[in-house]
Amino acid sequence: MESHPYLKAATAHYDALLQASPTTLTEARDFLAARSAEEKMIFGGRPLSPYLRPHFVTAERWRYLCAECARIWECVETVGRAALTDRRMYDDLGITDGEARLIEIEPGYTGISITSRLDSFLTEDTFSFVELNAENPAGISYCEVMARIFMELPVMQQFTATYPVTPLYARHLLLETLLTAYREWSNGSDKPRIAIVDWEGLPTQCEFEQFQAYFHDEGFECIIAPPEKLDYHNGKLRQGDFAIDLVYRRVLTNDILERPDECRALVNAYRDRAVCVVNGFRTKFVHKKMFFGILTDERYASLFTPEQHAAIRAHIPWTRRLADGPTTYAGEPIALLDFIRANQSRLVIKPNDEYGGKGVVVGWEATPAEWDAAIADGLAGDCLVQEKVPTAHEVFPHFTPEGDITFIEQLVDLDPLLFHGKVGGAFTRLSSTALCNVTSGGGMVPTFVLKA
């Protein structure tokens, strides 16, 4: 499926170029650090990409990844359609009453989640998804800006003379996706005025600023607007004198429900079809981590075609709601709690609806006492248990805030970005721990496709 020798040779060649002279490494570090600061490649006050090499995948592997993502996306759409009329699925997914009220509002355009991210692990032999971020995925601008910076790096220019690459730029696809939804919502009316809506002071603020500048460069008026500063009257959503036609929603549904007074203007304008909001609230059906439980539960097998079942078996880990009762594993009946206790070393317990690794307990890293506590907490809350998937590790050149450069082994998490269900880009998160996400301390690099 993949030319592993070619990939390994390309990576070795890049690292050799980095170490060609005593100053090459430090010059690359200084260049990337300076350009990253200029382009606001910052997350929560720290550099988002403290690495000197992007992540490479072969063209053959990339084509395979795109095809399999498309197959899984067929399942996403199937579940999204079915959930609208199946109250059993509401319960199994863990949809709350407040979420249900938002879900029932017609968004005004088609598609369950028109911009999303599939978090995955790509090894030499397997490709496994661990969750779907269907609500409002971060990283689309970050990965493009970092890819452009890497393409300017002198070492990269030397490298591409021997190994041509395709960087994965996706900001234009995000803008096209927003505009496609807006045109459907508005029946093709004029150019929209855009608001990026989320709370002030978040670690992702720099990405909002990147998008605002990009939208302006593309000829669209755009503001960054916290929900509590929005006003809705006379059929128009505004911040101050700025009338909003299209909301690029980054504020989470959970936050909207927890802070209803501050989000009332946004929700009322959405309900009245006075503003187009992307993504809409129906993403909650498939954003829940228990979505993978629907895919892997035999009770819902009739929803999917044989080809879709093959993709689910190949790429989706067995997932169940953490509960005291019977279920199945590999087609055989099991008592779930007994199974969880007996298989700690290959299971993960995670909240059904959190982000940034919050509340995740990794069985193979936990003590027996910690595992028992995680089971007890999970039974008291809304949690799930998921089977471990094969993971990939790779050595990357890394620099510290003090400027020290080392080659360190990192867990590699490849995250395809989907627009209307089609892969349009990707980035790679790197971490020294099993929780491979930026919020919990990891970093990211752009993903480059080797052309040959």
Contacts in CASP RR format, 6 or more apart in sequence:
PFRMAT RR
TARGET T0000
AUTHOR 0000-0000-0000
METHOD contacts of the structure
MODEL  1
MESHPYLKAATAHYDALLQASPTTLTEARDFLAARSAEEKMIFGGRPLSP
YLRPHFVTAERWRYLCAECARIWECVETVGRAALTDRRMYDDLGITDGEA
RLIEIEPGYTGISITSRLDSFLTEDTFSFVELNAENPAGISYCEVMARIF
MELPVMQQFTATYPVTPLYARHLLLETLLTAYREWSNGSDKPRIAIVDWE
GLPTQCEFEQFQAYFHDEGFECIIAPPEKLDYHNGKLRQGDFAIDLVYRR
VLTNDILERPDECRALVNAYRDRAVCVVNGFRTKFVHKKMFFGILTDERY
ASLFTPEQHAAIRAHIPWTRRLADGPTTYAGEPIALLDFIRANQSRLVIK
PNDEYGGKGVVVGWEATPAEWDAAIADGLAGDCLVQEKVPTAHEVFPHFT
PEGDITFIEQLVDLDPLLFHGKVGGAFTRLSSTALCNVTSGGGMVPTFVL
KA
1 60 0 8 1.000
1 61 0 8 1.000
1 64 0 8 1.000
2 58 0 8 1.000
2 60 0 8 1.000
2 61 0 8 1.000
2 64 0 8 1.000
2 124 0 8 1.000
3 58 0 8 1.000
3 60 0 8 1.000
4 124 0 8 1.000
6 58 0 8 1.000
6 450 0 8 1.000
6 452 0 8 1.000
7 56 0 8 1.000
7 57 0 8 1.000
7 58 0 8 1.000
7 450 0 8 1.000
10 56 0 8 1.000
10 159 0 8 1.000
10 163 0 8 1.000
10 450 0 8 1.000
11 53 0 8 1.000
11 56 0 8 1.000
11 394 0 8 1.000
13 159 0 8 1.000
13 162 0 8 1.000
13 163 0 8 1.000
14 53 0 8 1.000
14 56 0 8 1.000
14 155 0 8 1.000
14 159 0 8 1.000
14 163 0 8 1.000
15 53 0 8 1.000
15 397 0 8 1.000
15 407 0 8 1.000
17 24 0 8 1.000
17 155 0 8 1.000
17 158 0 8 1.000
17 159 0 8 1.000
18 24 0 8 1.000
18 25 0 8 1.000
18 28 0 8 1.000
18 52 0 8 1.000
18 53 0 8 1.000
18 155 0 8 1.000
18 397 0 8 1.000
19 25 0 8 1.000
24 155 0 8 1.000
25 52 0 8 1.000
25 397 0 8 1.000
25 405 0 8 1.000
26 405 0 8 1.000
27 154 0 8 1.000
28 52 0 8 1.000
28 153 0 8 1.000
28 154 0 8 1.000
28 155 0 8 1.000
29 52 0 8 1.000
29 399 0 8 1.000
29 403 0 8 1.000
29 405 0 8 1.000
31 152 0 8 1.000
31 153 0 8 1.000
31 154 0 8 1.000
32 49 0 8 1.000
32 52 0 8 1.000
32 149 0 8 1.000
32 150 0 8 1.000
32 153 0 8 1.000
33 47 0 8 1.000
33 399 0 8 1.000
35 149 0 8 1.000
35 152 0 8 1.000
36 42 0 8 1.000
36 47 0 8 1.000
36 48 0 8 1.000
36 49 0 8 1.000
36 146 0 8 1.000
36 149 0 8 1.000
37 47 0 8 1.000
39 145 0 8 1.000
39 149 0 8 1.000
39 210 0 8 1.000
40 145 0 8 1.000
40 206 0 8 1.000
40 209 0 8 1.000
40 210 0 8 1.000
41 47 0 8 1.000
41 48 0 8 1.000
41 49 0 8 1.000
41 142 0 8 1.000
41 145 0 8 1.000
41 146 0 8 1.000
41 149 0 8 1.000
41 206 0 8 1.000
42 48 0 8 1.000
42 206 0 8 1.000
43 142 0 8 1.000
43 203 0 8 1.000
43 204 0 8 1.000
43 206 0 8 1.000
43 438 0 8 1.000
43 443 0 8 1.000
44 203 0 8 1.000
45 203 0 8 1.000
46 401 0 8 1.000
47 401 0 8 1.000
48 142 0 8 1.000
48 146 0 8 1.000
48 438 0 8 1.000
48 443 0 8 1.000
48 444 0 8 1.000
49 146 0 8 1.000
49 443 0 8 1.000
49 444 0 8 1.000
49 445 0 8 1.000
49 446 0 8 1.000
50 398 0 8 1.000
50 399 0 8 1.000
50 400 0 8 1.000
50 401 0 8 1.000
50 443 0 8 1.000
51 396 0 8 1.000
51 397 0 8 1.000
51 398 0 8 1.000
51 399 0 8 1.000
51 430 0 8 1.000
51 443 0 8 1.000
51 445 0 8 1.000
52 155 0 8 1.000
52 396 0 8 1.000
52 397 0 8 1.000
52 398 0 8 1.000
52 399 0 8 1.000
52 405 0 8 1.000
53 396 0 8 1.000
53 397 0 8 1.000
53 445 0 8 1.000
54 147 0 8 1.000
54 150 0 8 1.000
54 156 0 8 1.000
54 428 0 8 1.000
54 445 0 8 1.000
54 446 0 8 1.000
54 447 0 8 1.000
54 448 0 8 1.000
55 394 0 8 1.000
55 412 0 8 1.000
55 414 0 8 1.000
55 428 0 8 1.000
55 430 0 8 1.000
55 445 0 8 1.000
55 446 0 8 1.000
55 447 0 8 1.000
55 448 0 8 1.000
56 165 0 8 1.000
56 447 0 8 1.000
56 448 0 8 1.000
56 449 0 8 1.000
56 450 0 8 1.000
57 65 0 8 1.000
57 122 0 8 1.000
57 414 0 8 1.000
57 447 0 8 1.000
57 448 0 8 1.000
57 449 0 8 1.000
57 450 0 8 1.000
58 449 0 8 1.000
58 450 0 8 1.000
59 166 0 8 1.000
59 449 0 8 1.000
59 450 0 8 1.000
59 451 0 8 1.000
59 452 0 8 1.000
61 122 0 8 1.000
62 449 0 8 1.000
64 127 0 8 1.000
65 122 0 8 1.000
65 127 0 8 1.000
65 414 0 8 1.000
65 416 0 8 1.000
65 423 0 8 1.000
65 426 0 8 1.000
66 416 0 8 1.000
66 422 0 8 1.000
66 423 0 8 1.000
66 424 0 8 1.000
68 127 0 8 1.000
68 311 0 8 1.000
68 314 0 8 1.000
68 315 0 8 1.000
69 118 0 8 1.000
69 416 0 8 1.000
69 418 0 8 1.000
69 421 0 8 1.000
69 422 0 8 1.000
69 423 0 8 1.000
70 421 0 8 1.000
70 422 0 8 1.000
70 423 0 8 1.000
71 307 0 8 1.000
71 308 0 8 1.000
71 311 0 8 1.000
72 118 0 8 1.000
72 129 0 8 1.000
72 311 0 8 1.000
72 312 0 8 1.000
72 315 0 8 1.000
72 316 0 8 1.000
73 418 0 8 1.000
73 421 0 8 1.000
73 422 0 8 1.000
74 305 0 8 1.000
74 308 0 8 1.000
75 295 0 8 1.000
75 303 0 8 1.000
75 304 0 8 1.000
75 308 0 8 1.000
75 311 0 8 1.000
75 312 0 8 1.000
76 112 0 8 1.000
76 113 0 8 1.000
76 116 0 8 1.000
76 132 0 8 1.000
76 134 0 8 1.000
76 286 0 8 1.000
76 291 0 8 1.000
76 421 0 8 1.000
77 111 0 8 1.000
77 112 0 8 1.000
78 303 0 8 1.000
78 304 0 8 1.000
78 308 0 8 1.000
79 89 0 8 1.000
79 112 0 8 1.000
79 285 0 8 1.000
79 286 0 8 1.000
79 291 0 8 1.000
79 294 0 8 1.000
79 295 0 8 1.000
79 303 0 8 1.000
80 112 0 8 1.000
80 282 0 8 1.000
80 285 0 8 1.000
80 286 0 8 1.000
81 112 0 8 1.000
82 89 0 8 1.000
82 303 0 8 1.000
83 89 0 8 1.000
83 90 0 8 1.000
83 93 0 8 1.000
83 95 0 8 1.000
83 285 0 8 1.000
84 103 0 8 1.000
84 282 0 8 1.000
84 285 0 8 1.000
89 285 0 8 1.000
89 294 0 8 1.000
89 300 0 8 1.000
90 100 0 8 1.000
92 290 0 8 1.000
92 293 0 8 1.000
92 294 0 8 1.000
92 297 0 8 1.000
92 321 0 8 1.000
93 285 0 8 1.000
93 288 0 8 1.000
93 290 0 8 1.000
93 291 0 8 1.000
93 294 0 8 1.000
94 288 0 8 1.000
94 290 0 8 1.000
94 352 0 8 1.000
94 353 0 8 1.000
94 382 0 8 1.000
95 103 0 8 1.000
95 284 0 8 1.000
95 285 0 8 1.000
95 288 0 8 1.000
96 257 0 8 1.000
98 257 0 8 1.000
99 253 0 8 1.000
99 257 0 8 1.000
99 281 0 8 1.000
99 284 0 8 1.000
102 253 0 8 1.000
102 256 0 8 1.000
102 257 0 8 1.000
102 267 0 8 1.000
102 281 0 8 1.000
102 284 0 8 1.000
103 281 0 8 1.000
103 282 0 8 1.000
103 284 0 8 1.000
103 285 0 8 1.000
105 270 0 8 1.000
105 271 0 8 1.000
105 281 0 8 1.000
106 273 0 8 1.000
107 185 0 8 1.000
107 270 0 8 1.000
107 277 0 8 1.000
107 280 0 8 1.000
107 281 0 8 1.000
107 282 0 8 1.000
108 184 0 8 1.000
108 185 0 8 1.000
108 273 0 8 1.000
108 276 0 8 1.000
109 180 0 8 1.000
109 181 0 8 1.000
109 182 0 8 1.000
109 184 0 8 1.000
109 185 0 8 1.000
109 276 0 8 1.000
109 278 0 8 1.000
110 184 0 8 1.000
111 282 0 8 1.000
111 420 0 8 1.000
112 134 0 8 1.000
112 282 0 8 1.000
112 283 0 8 1.000
112 285 0 8 1.000
112 286 0 8 1.000
113 134 0 8 1.000
113 135 0 8 1.000
113 279 0 8 1.000
113 282 0 8 1.000
113 283 0 8 1.000
113 286 0 8 1.000
113 287 0 8 1.000
114 177 0 8 1.000
114 180 0 8 1.000
114 181 0 8 1.000
114 278 0 8 1.000
114 279 0 8 1.000
114 419 0 8 1.000
114 420 0 8 1.000
114 421 0 8 1.000
115 136 0 8 1.000
115 137 0 8 1.000
115 140 0 8 1.000
115 174 0 8 1.000
115 177 0 8 1.000
115 178 0 8 1.000
115 278 0 8 1.000
115 279 0 8 1.000
115 417 0 8 1.000
115 418 0 8 1.000
115 419 0 8 1.000
116 132 0 8 1.000
116 133 0 8 1.000
116 134 0 8 1.000
116 137 0 8 1.000
116 279 0 8 1.000
116 283 0 8 1.000
116 417 0 8 1.000
116 418 0 8 1.000
116 421 0 8 1.000
117 132 0 8 1.000
117 133 0 8 1.000
117 137 0 8 1.000
117 139 0 8 1.000
117 415 0 8 1.000
117 416 0 8 1.000
117 417 0 8 1.000
117 418 0 8 1.000
118 129 0 8 1.000
118 132 0 8 1.000
118 133 0 8 1.000
118 415 0 8 1.000
118 416 0 8 1.000
118 418 0 8 1.000
119 129 0 8 1.000
119 130 0 8 1.000
119 131 0 8 1.000
119 132 0 8 1.000
119 133 0 8 1.000
119 413 0 8 1.000
119 415 0 8 1.000
120 127 0 8 1.000
120 128 0 8 1.000
120 129 0 8 1.000
120 130 0 8 1.000
120 315 0 8 1.000
120 413 0 8 1.000
120 414 0 8 1.000
120 415 0 8 1.000
120 416 0 8 1.000
121 127 0 8 1.000
121 128 0 8 1.000
121 130 0 8 1.000
121 389 0 8 1.000
121 390 0 8 1.000
121 391 0 8 1.000
121 392 0 8 1.000
121 412 0 8 1.000
121 413 0 8 1.000
121 414 0 8 1.000
122 392 0 8 1.000
122 412 0 8 1.000
122 414 0 8 1.000
123 390 0 8 1.000
123 391 0 8 1.000
123 392 0 8 1.000
124 392 0 8 1.000
125 390 0 8 1.000
126 314 0 8 1.000
126 389 0 8 1.000
126 390 0 8 1.000
127 314 0 8 1.000
127 315 0 8 1.000
128 315 0 8 1.000
128 316 0 8 1.000
128 317 0 8 1.000
128 389 0 8 1.000
128 390 0 8 1.000
129 292 0 8 1.000
129 315 0 8 1.000
129 316 0 8 1.000
129 317 0 8 1.000
130 317 0 8 1.000
130 386 0 8 1.000
130 389 0 8 1.000
131 289 0 8 1.000
131 292 0 8 1.000
132 286 0 8 1.000
132 287 0 8 1.000
132 291 0 8 1.000
132 292 0 8 1.000
133 287 0 8 1.000
133 355 0 8 1.000
134 279 0 8 1.000
134 283 0 8 1.000
134 286 0 8 1.000
134 287 0 8 1.000
134 291 0 8 1.000
135 252 0 8 1.000
135 253 0 8 1.000
135 279 0 8 1.000
135 283 0 8 1.000
135 284 0 8 1.000
135 287 0 8 1.000
136 249 0 8 1.000
136 250 0 8 1.000
136 251 0 8 1.000
136 252 0 8 1.000
136 279 0 8 1.000
136 283 0 8 1.000
137 417 0 8 1.000
138 204 0 8 1.000
138 207 0 8 1.000
138 250 0 8 1.000
138 438 0 8 1.000
139 207 0 8 1.000
139 417 0 8 1.000
139 427 0 8 1.000
139 444 0 8 1.000
140 170 0 8 1.000
140 171 0 8 1.000
140 174 0 8 1.000
140 207 0 8 1.000
140 417 0 8 1.000
141 171 0 8 1.000
141 174 0 8 1.000
141 207 0 8 1.000
141 210 0 8 1.000
141 211 0 8 1.000
141 214 0 8 1.000
142 207 0 8 1.000
142 210 0 8 1.000
142 427 0 8 1.000
142 444 0 8 1.000
143 168 0 8 1.000
143 170 0 8 1.000
143 417 0 8 1.000
143 425 0 8 1.000
143 426 0 8 1.000
143 427 0 8 1.000
143 444 0 8 1.000
143 446 0 8 1.000
143 447 0 8 1.000
144 168 0 8 1.000
144 169 0 8 1.000
144 170 0 8 1.000
144 171 0 8 1.000
144 446 0 8 1.000
145 210 0 8 1.000
146 427 0 8 1.000
146 444 0 8 1.000
146 445 0 8 1.000
146 446 0 8 1.000
147 167 0 8 1.000
147 168 0 8 1.000
147 169 0 8 1.000
147 446 0 8 1.000
147 448 0 8 1.000
148 167 0 8 1.000
148 169 0 8 1.000
150 156 0 8 1.000
150 167 0 8 1.000
150 445 0 8 1.000
150 446 0 8 1.000
150 448 0 8 1.000
151 157 0 8 1.000
151 167 0 8 1.000
159 165 0 8 1.000
163 450 0 8 1.000
163 451 0 8 1.000
163 452 0 8 1.000
164 450 0 8 1.000
164 451 0 8 1.000
164 452 0 8 1.000
165 448 0 8 1.000
165 449 0 8 1.000
165 450 0 8 1.000
165 451 0 8 1.000
166 448 0 8 1.000
166 449 0 8 1.000
166 451 0 8 1.000
167 446 0 8 1.000
167 448 0 8 1.000
168 424 0 8 1.000
168 425 0 8 1.000
168 426 0 8 1.000
168 427 0 8 1.000
168 446 0 8 1.000
168 447 0 8 1.000
168 448 0 8 1.000
168 449 0 8 1.000
169 425 0 8 1.000
170 417 0 8 1.000
170 419 0 8 1.000
170 424 0 8 1.000
170 425 0 8 1.000
171 211 0 8 1.000
171 214 0 8 1.000
173 417 0 8 1.000
173 419 0 8 1.000
173 424 0 8 1.000
173 425 0 8 1.000
174 211 0 8 1.000
174 419 0 8 1.000
175 214 0 8 1.000
175 215 0 8 1.000
175 218 0 8 1.000
175 220 0 8 1.000
176 419 0 8 1.000
177 278 0 8 1.000
177 419 0 8 1.000
177 420 0 8 1.000
178 194 0 8 1.000
178 246 0 8 1.000
178 248 0 8 1.000
178 278 0 8 1.000
179 192 0 8 1.000
180 420 0 8 1.000
181 276 0 8 1.000
181 278 0 8 1.000
182 188 0 8 1.000
182 192 0 8 1.000
182 245 0 8 1.000
182 246 0 8 1.000
182 276 0 8 1.000
182 278 0 8 1.000
183 189 0 8 1.000
185 273 0 8 1.000
185 276 0 8 1.000
186 192 0 8 1.000
186 245 0 8 1.000
186 276 0 8 1.000
191 219 0 8 1.000
191 220 0 8 1.000
192 220 0 8 1.000
192 245 0 8 1.000
192 246 0 8 1.000
192 276 0 8 1.000
193 220 0 8 1.000
193 221 0 8 1.000
193 222 0 8 1.000
193 242 0 8 1.000
193 243 0 8 1.000
193 244 0 8 1.000
193 245 0 8 1.000
193 246 0 8 1.000
194 215 0 8 1.000
194 220 0 8 1.000
194 221 0 8 1.000
194 222 0 8 1.000
194 223 0 8 1.000
194 244 0 8 1.000
194 245 0 8 1.000
194 246 0 8 1.000
194 247 0 8 1.000
194 248 0 8 1.000
195 222 0 8 1.000
195 223 0 8 1.000
195 224 0 8 1.000
195 225 0 8 1.000
195 230 0 8 1.000
195 237 0 8 1.000
195 239 0 8 1.000
195 242 0 8 1.000
195 244 0 8 1.000
195 246 0 8 1.000
195 247 0 8 1.000
195 248 0 8 1.000
196 208 0 8 1.000
196 211 0 8 1.000
196 212 0 8 1.000
196 222 0 8 1.000
196 223 0 8 1.000
196 224 0 8 1.000
196 225 0 8 1.000
196 248 0 8 1.000
196 250 0 8 1.000
197 225 0 8 1.000
197 226 0 8 1.000
197 227 0 8 1.000
197 230 0 8 1.000
197 247 0 8 1.000
197 248 0 8 1.000
197 249 0 8 1.000
197 250 0 8 1.000
197 251 0 8 1.000
197 266 0 8 1.000
198 204 0 8 1.000
198 208 0 8 1.000
198 224 0 8 1.000
198 226 0 8 1.000
198 227 0 8 1.000
198 250 0 8 1.000
198 251 0 8 1.000
199 226 0 8 1.000
199 227 0 8 1.000
199 251 0 8 1.000
199 255 0 8 1.000
200 226 0 8 1.000
203 439 0 8 1.000
204 250 0 8 1.000
205 224 0 8 1.000
208 224 0 8 1.000
208 250 0 8 1.000
209 224 0 8 1.000
211 222 0 8 1.000
211 248 0 8 1.000
212 222 0 8 1.000
212 223 0 8 1.000
212 224 0 8 1.000
215 221 0 8 1.000
215 222 0 8 1.000
216 222 0 8 1.000
221 242 0 8 1.000
223 239 0 8 1.000
223 242 0 8 1.000
223 244 0 8 1.000
225 239 0 8 1.000
225 242 0 8 1.000
225 244 0 8 1.000
227 251 0 8 1.000
227 256 0 8 1.000
227 259 0 8 1.000
227 262 0 8 1.000
227 263 0 8 1.000
227 265 0 8 1.000
227 266 0 8 1.000
228 259 0 8 1.000
228 262 0 8 1.000
228 263 0 8 1.000
229 239 0 8 1.000
229 240 0 8 1.000
230 237 0 8 1.000
230 238 0 8 1.000
230 239 0 8 1.000
230 244 0 8 1.000
230 265 0 8 1.000
230 266 0 8 1.000
230 269 0 8 1.000
231 237 0 8 1.000
231 238 0 8 1.000
231 239 0 8 1.000
231 240 0 8 1.000
231 265 0 8 1.000
232 238 0 8 1.000
232 264 0 8 1.000
232 265 0 8 1.000
232 266 0 8 1.000
232 268 0 8 1.000
232 269 0 8 1.000
232 274 0 8 1.000
235 269 0 8 1.000
235 272 0 8 1.000
235 274 0 8 1.000
236 243 0 8 1.000
236 244 0 8 1.000
236 269 0 8 1.000
236 274 0 8 1.000
237 243 0 8 1.000
237 244 0 8 1.000
237 247 0 8 1.000
237 265 0 8 1.000
237 266 0 8 1.000
237 269 0 8 1.000
237 274 0 8 1.000
237 275 0 8 1.000
238 244 0 8 1.000
244 275 0 8 1.000
245 275 0 8 1.000
245 276 0 8 1.000
246 275 0 8 1.000
246 276 0 8 1.000
246 278 0 8 1.000
247 266 0 8 1.000
247 270 0 8 1.000
247 275 0 8 1.000
247 276 0 8 1.000
247 277 0 8 1.000
247 278 0 8 1.000
248 278 0 8 1.000
249 277 0 8 1.000
249 278 0 8 1.000
249 279 0 8 1.000
249 280 0 8 1.000
251 263 0 8 1.000
251 266 0 8 1.000
252 355 0 8 1.000
253 281 0 8 1.000
253 283 0 8 1.000
253 284 0 8 1.000
253 287 0 8 1.000
254 353 0 8 1.000
255 263 0 8 1.000
256 263 0 8 1.000
256 266 0 8 1.000
256 267 0 8 1.000
260 267 0 8 1.000
266 275 0 8 1.000
266 277 0 8 1.000
269 275 0 8 1.000
270 277 0 8 1.000
270 280 0 8 1.000
270 281 0 8 1.000
285 291 0 8 1.000
287 353 0 8 1.000
288 352 0 8 1.000
288 353 0 8 1.000
289 319 0 8 1.000
289 350 0 8 1.000
289 351 0 8 1.000
289 352 0 8 1.000
289 353 0 8 1.000
289 384 0 8 1.000
289 386 0 8 1.000
290 319 0 8 1.000
290 321 0 8 1.000
290 352 0 8 1.000
290 384 0 8 1.000
292 316 0 8 1.000
292 317 0 8 1.000
292 319 0 8 1.000
292 386 0 8 1.000
293 319 0 8 1.000
293 320 0 8 1.000
293 321 0 8 1.000
293 384 0 8 1.000
294 300 0 8 1.000
295 304 0 8 1.000
295 312 0 8 1.000
295 316 0 8 1.000
295 319 0 8 1.000
296 312 0 8 1.000
296 316 0 8 1.000
296 317 0 8 1.000
296 318 0 8 1.000
296 319 0 8 1.000
296 320 0 8 1.000
297 320 0 8 1.000
297 327 0 8 1.000
297 328 0 8 1.000
298 328 0 8 1.000
298 331 0 8 1.000
301 309 0 8 1.000
304 312 0 8 1.000
317 386 0 8 1.000
317 387 0 8 1.000
317 388 0 8 1.000
317 389 0 8 1.000
318 329 0 8 1.000
318 330 0 8 1.000
318 386 0 8 1.000
318 387 0 8 1.000
319 384 0 8 1.000
319 385 0 8 1.000
319 386 0 8 1.000
319 387 0 8 1.000
320 327 0 8 1.000
320 336 0 8 1.000
320 384 0 8 1.000
320 385 0 8 1.000
321 352 0 8 1.000
321 383 0 8 1.000
321 384 0 8 1.000
322 336 0 8 1.000
322 340 0 8 1.000
322 349 0 8 1.000
322 375 0 8 1.000
322 378 0 8 1.000
322 379 0 8 1.000
322 383 0 8 1.000
322 384 0 8 1.000
322 385 0 8 1.000
323 336 0 8 1.000
323 379 0 8 1.000
324 336 0 8 1.000
324 337 0 8 1.000
324 379 0 8 1.000
325 335 0 8 1.000
325 336 0 8 1.000
325 337 0 8 1.000
326 333 0 8 1.000
326 334 0 8 1.000
326 335 0 8 1.000
326 336 0 8 1.000
327 333 0 8 1.000
327 334 0 8 1.000
327 336 0 8 1.000
328 334 0 8 1.000
329 339 0 8 1.000
336 385 0 8 1.000
337 375 0 8 1.000
340 347 0 8 1.000
340 349 0 8 1.000
340 375 0 8 1.000
340 385 0 8 1.000
341 371 0 8 1.000
341 372 0 8 1.000
341 375 0 8 1.000
344 363 0 8 1.000
344 364 0 8 1.000
344 366 0 8 1.000
344 368 0 8 1.000
344 371 0 8 1.000
345 363 0 8 1.000
345 364 0 8 1.000
346 363 0 8 1.000
346 364 0 8 1.000
346 387 0 8 1.000
346 388 0 8 1.000
347 363 0 8 1.000
347 385 0 8 1.000
347 386 0 8 1.000
347 387 0 8 1.000
347 388 0 8 1.000
348 360 0 8 1.000
348 361 0 8 1.000
348 362 0 8 1.000
348 363 0 8 1.000
348 385 0 8 1.000
348 386 0 8 1.000
348 387 0 8 1.000
348 388 0 8 1.000
349 360 0 8 1.000
349 361 0 8 1.000
349 363 0 8 1.000
349 371 0 8 1.000
349 374 0 8 1.000
349 375 0 8 1.000
349 378 0 8 1.000
349 383 0 8 1.000
349 384 0 8 1.000
349 385 0 8 1.000
349 386 0 8 1.000
350 357 0 8 1.000
350 359 0 8 1.000
350 360 0 8 1.000
350 361 0 8 1.000
350 383 0 8 1.000
350 384 0 8 1.000
350 386 0 8 1.000
351 358 0 8 1.000
351 359 0 8 1.000
351 360 0 8 1.000
351 381 0 8 1.000
351 382 0 8 1.000
351 383 0 8 1.000
351 384 0 8 1.000
352 382 0 8 1.000
352 383 0 8 1.000
352 384 0 8 1.000
353 382 0 8 1.000
354 360 0 8 1.000
355 437 0 8 1.000
355 439 0 8 1.000
356 435 0 8 1.000
356 437 0 8 1.000
356 438 0 8 1.000
356 439 0 8 1.000
356 440 0 8 1.000
357 435 0 8 1.000
357 437 0 8 1.000
357 439 0 8 1.000
357 440 0 8 1.000
358 439 0 8 1.000
360 435 0 8 1.000
361 370 0 8 1.000
361 371 0 8 1.000
361 374 0 8 1.000
362 434 0 8 1.000
362 435 0 8 1.000
363 371 0 8 1.000
363 374 0 8 1.000
364 388 0 8 1.000
364 434 0 8 1.000
365 434 0 8 1.000
366 374 0 8 1.000
377 383 0 8 1.000
391 411 0 8 1.000
391 412 0 8 1.000
391 434 0 8 1.000
392 411 0 8 1.000
392 412 0 8 1.000
393 409 0 8 1.000
393 410 0 8 1.000
393 411 0 8 1.000
393 412 0 8 1.000
394 409 0 8 1.000
394 410 0 8 1.000
394 412 0 8 1.000
395 407 0 8 1.000
395 408 0 8 1.000
395 409 0 8 1.000
395 410 0 8 1.000
396 407 0 8 1.000
396 408 0 8 1.000
396 410 0 8 1.000
396 430 0 8 1.000
396 445 0 8 1.000
397 405 0 8 1.000
397 406 0 8 1.000
397 407 0 8 1.000
398 405 0 8 1.000
398 406 0 8 1.000
398 407 0 8 1.000
398 408 0 8 1.000
398 410 0 8 1.000
399 405 0 8 1.000
400 406 0 8 1.000
408 432 0 8 1.000
409 432 0 8 1.000
410 430 0 8 1.000
410 431 0 8 1.000
410 432 0 8 1.000
411 430 0 8 1.000
411 431 0 8 1.000
411 432 0 8 1.000
411 433 0 8 1.000
411 434 0 8 1.000
411 436 0 8 1.000
412 428 0 8 1.000
412 429 0 8 1.000
412 430 0 8 1.000
412 436 0 8 1.000
413 428 0 8 1.000
413 429 0 8 1.000
413 430 0 8 1.000
413 431 0 8 1.000
413 436 0 8 1.000
413 437 0 8 1.000
414 426 0 8 1.000
414 428 0 8 1.000
414 447 0 8 1.000
415 426 0 8 1.000
415 427 0 8 1.000
415 428 0 8 1.000
415 429 0 8 1.000
416 423 0 8 1.000
416 424 0 8 1.000
416 425 0 8 1.000
416 426 0 8 1.000
417 423 0 8 1.000
417 424 0 8 1.000
417 425 0 8 1.000
417 426 0 8 1.000
417 427 0 8 1.000
418 424 0 8 1.000
425 447 0 8 1.000
426 447 0 8 1.000
427 444 0 8 1.000
427 445 0 8 1.000
427 446 0 8 1.000
427 447 0 8 1.000
428 444 0 8 1.000
428 445 0 8 1.000
428 446 0 8 1.000
428 447 0 8 1.000
429 436 0 8 1.000
429 437 0 8 1.000
429 438 0 8 1.000
429 442 0 8 1.000
429 443 0 8 1.000
429 444 0 8 1.000
430 436 0 8 1.000
430 442 0 8 1.000
430 443 0 8 1.000
430 444 0 8 1.000
430 445 0 8 1.000
431 437 0 8 1.000
431 440 0 8 1.000
431 441 0 8 1.000
431 442 0 8 1.000
431 443 0 8 1.000
432 442 0 8 1.000
433 440 0 8 1.000
436 442 0 8 1.000
438 444 0 8 1.000
END
